[in-house]
Amino acid sequence: MINSSTAQTLLDSVWPNAHLDILDANFALLKREWVFGEFAAALASNLKALHLDKWRKDVFDCDKFSFAARVMMSVLHAEHCTMEVGAAFGIVNYKPDWANGGGHSINFGIFRSQYNPNAFVVRCFEPQTGKEFIFSAAENASVWEVIL
């Protein structure tokens, strides 16, 4: 588990220019392998079943994917976790290198470091592909909003 104060300190260190909205007092940590494996596959399957699996350039709906992933994570977490806390999985909005001034919305999770069990790391999740996403320096500096 990670408390909101520790989460805020971590997220401030990763994205110092961002506005942070932290919506819970404590958060359960997730297993990285599960998020990028079983969860990613289940999200893709559910979006496809609802015919929501295609990005529409005309409406810039990447936020649809990041919010859908966060909602699905919250529902799964509530169904399967015995702790009465939120999941350490949120939304991050930034300006990608490939966009001409536009923004993009993806997800992130807070995980235990594989090298130090007392440390936490942030990993980003692209909900449209189910893959881990690594920011360039410019993208990282452009993050304007983080919701946990």
JOSULNOR-V115551 format. One record per residue. RES is the residue in one letter. SS is DSSP state (H for helix, E for strand, C for the rest). PSI is psi in whole degrees, -180 to 180 (999 if undefined). OMEGA is omega in whole degrees, -180 to 180 (NA if undefined). Layout:
RES_SS_PSI_OMEGA, RES_SS_PSI_OMEGA
//
This chain:
M_C_152_176, I_E_136_179, N_E_166_-174, S_H_-34_180, S_H_-45_178, T_H_-40_178, A_H_-43_-180, Q_H_-44_179, T_H_-44_179, L_H_-50_-177, L_H_-35_175, D_H_-35_180, S_H_-31_180, V_H_-44_-176, W_C_75_-174, P_C_-21_-178, N_C_-2_-172, A_C_150_168, H_E_127_-179, L_E_131_170, D_E_109_179, I_C_117_-166, L_C_4_-179, D_C_166_180, A_C_-33_-179, N_E_154_-178, F_E_139_174, A_E_136_177, L_C_148_-179, L_C_163_175, K_C_124_-177, R_H_-42_-178, E_H_-37_180, W_H_-44_-179, V_H_-48_-176, F_H_1_178, G_H_-93_-175, E_H_-45_-180, F_H_-46_180, A_H_-42_180, A_H_-42_180, A_H_-40_178, L_H_-48_180, A_H_-43_180, S_H_-44_180, N_H_-42_178, L_H_-39_179, K_H_-43_180, A_H_-31_180, L_C_5_-178, H_C_38_179, L_C_19_-172, D_C_2_-180, K_C_131_177, W_C_137_179, R_C_108_-177, K_C_-33_-176, D_C_-21_-180, V_C_4_177, F_C_63_-171, D_C_28_179, C_H_-30_178, D_H_-27_176, K_H_-42_-179, F_H_-44_-178, S_H_-37_178, F_H_-39_177, A_H_-43_179, A_H_-42_-180, R_H_-41_178, V_H_-46_180, M_H_-41_178, M_H_-44_-180, S_H_-42_180, V_H_-48_179, L_H_-42_179, H_H_-46_180, A_H_-35_-179, E_H_-31_-170, H_H_-6_-178, C_C_135_-179, T_C_-15_178, M_C_142_178, E_C_65_179, V_C_164_177, G_E_170_175, A_E_142_180, A_C_67_-175, F_E_121_-175, G_E_-162_-176, I_E_140_177, V_E_133_179, N_E_134_-175, Y_E_175_177, K_C_110_-178, P_C_154_179, D_C_-32_-175, W_C_-8_-178, A_C_146_178, N_C_73_178, G_C_-10_180, G_C_172_180, G_C_173_178, H_E_151_-177, S_E_125_177, I_E_-173_-179, N_E_167_174, F_E_157_174, G_E_155_173, I_E_127_-175, F_E_161_170, R_E_143_176, S_C_138_177, Q_C_-14_-179, Y_C_-25_-179, N_C_106_-176, P_C_-10_177, N_C_-1_-178, A_C_158_180, F_E_150_176, V_E_155_176, V_E_132_176, R_E_137_-179, C_E_148_-174, F_E_120_176, E_E_107_-173, P_C_-18_179, Q_C_-20_180, T_C_-19_-176, G_C_13_-177, K_E_159_173, E_E_142_-180, F_E_135_178, I_C_123_-179, F_C_147_165, S_C_169_179, A_H_-41_180, A_H_-41_179, E_H_-43_179, N_H_-41_180, A_H_-22_-176, S_H_-7_-178, V_C_125_-179, W_C_-17_-179, E_E_137_177, V_E_127_180, I_E_123_177, L_C_999_NA
//
